[in-house]
Amino acid sequence: MEKLLAFAIPKFTLLSLYIKKPFLIIASVPAITAVSNVVSYGSVWFIFSFFIIGDLLSGLLASYCQWKASEHKDRWFFGKGEGFSSDKAKKMGVKLAVYLLVPQLIVNLQKTLLLKNFKYSTISDAEFELATIVVLFFCAIEGFSIFHENLPKCGFDLWHQIKKMIGFYKNVKSEIT
């Protein structure tokens, strides 16, 4: 009967261990968080903020380069629509509103419907919240805008430079063989 009671009544050994050695709580918290690898939503937003600032600055620079190269009527870049205008600022405001509202909507939707995190093991061992995936997609859009739309207008065409390097590599490789 004692064996049956000893087996049936819980011993709470982990709780008693935490009471005897409270420093183990501090040591076990990082281990628990390391087990659940979820990409930090806040960290992705931190990266995305740099993309937004980069797109804003490169867009302003591209507008300035186009304005400077054209035969402009206005003396100032910030003027009546030839350089930077309120219409372009409104479009940036709408884009920022979408960037802020859509991920928050996805976060609320995921919490309300109790949707699981997304995990694709061939890409990463970590899990992604749905809103994190949306913000990463927005990062890709902003990166495309910076490197494919804005910087070529300023005279720096990254894709053209990469194509030249690949062509040079192919020429050297064919000459060696």
Secondary structure, 3 states (H helix, E strand, C coil): CHHHHHHHCCCCHHHHHHHHCCHHHHHHHHHHHHHCCECCHHHHHHHHHHHHHHHHHHHHHHHHHHHHHCCCCCCCCECCCCCECHHHHHHHHHHHHHHHHHHHHHHHHHHHHCCCCECCCCCCCCEECHHHHHHHHHHHHHHHHHHHHHHHHCCCCHHHHHHHHHHHHHHHHHHHC
